[in-house]
Amino acid sequence: MNEIKPKSSGEVAAVINDVHIPFEDQRSINLFLKWLDDNKLDRLFLNGDIMDMPDLSKFDKDPQNRMPIEEQIERTKGFLKLLIQHTRAKIYYVSGNHEKRLKKYLMRNAPELCGVVNLKELLDLDKLGIELIDSDPESYLKYGATLLGHFDMARKGSAMTARGLLQRFGGAMNIVQAHTHRGGVTYQTLAGRTVASVENFCMCDPNPNYITLPDWQNGFTKITSHARSAVQEIIQFHIGEEGFTDGDKKYK
């Protein structure tokens, strides 16, 4: 398992996921970029499904939702460069199930190219200074006292997936999950120690034309380390119709 230890008390990180380029929600992204300008981050975690890659899916494709894969790649690189312009934080890219479509497509159609064509090279991640976290079947890492990943669990209802993951990992640490496209938090106290498990919203179009009345919300999560690897505070920001508030600052 990849493990990252906070360098000091007061280290601040943010987590976004499920941008699903080219189906991103530009308003939510713009508000997040404004927040980045106002906050000094140490780390920024992109917790999977930053790209959608619908053409590589084994499911039926809607021709009206198509975008050439080359264009999706360039658009994603532009998004990554935009993040770099707004923060000096170290950026980590955790591959989600949609990023894994590339490897699965190659395994089905061009196994000879597996390992040659990959996300790191296509997105110039090394050149951008972005670290890729990629493992099968799920990609995740340990950040201090928090397990952060794009887990293959999505239950119906806010925080139900968070609760399921808390049970799966035995309540040993905090959890930040992507994948569900909704926000939710549940807590558990064992032997006097409280942990939080959260579902971290999404950054894609909350009302796409390919699903009816989705139970999705936009937003992101902030993690503050109060003591080295021991205590971390997790706060969620829901981006609603009126934006969101952090302290006395309104983003809208």
Secondary structure, DSSP 8 states (H G I E B T S, - for coil): -EEE--SSTT-EEEEE----BTSB-HHHHHHHHHHHHHS--SEEEE-S-SB--GGG-SS---GGG---HHHHHHHHHHHHHHHHHH--SEEEEE--TTTHHHHHHHHHH-GGGBTTB-HHHHTTHHHHT-EEE--SS-EEEEETTEEEEE-S---SSTTHHHHHHHHHTTT-SEEEE-SSSSEEEEEEEETTEEEEEEEE-BSB-SS-TTSSS----EEEEEEEEEETTTEEEEEEEEEBTTBEEETTEEE-
